[in-house]
């Protein structure tokens, strides 16, 4: 039996995706579920200005997750690609 761990994850999405964010959110949810985990809480924190430019972008959509996953060493999906 796997021990379950609580994780926090913040993903920065391109601000241009604000009107079409659902496919990206579904991909994260599927990856977590495929790894045997579940998303406990998620929150769209909106578009925020970055402290410094990333790939010449000055702002991004901040999306926060709380999730529960089993031991990542034995997980099928340890990364979200």
Beta strands, then each sheet from edge to edge (+ up, - down):
strand 1: 5-14
strand 2: 38-54
strand 3: 57-69
sheet 1: 1+ 3- 2+
end
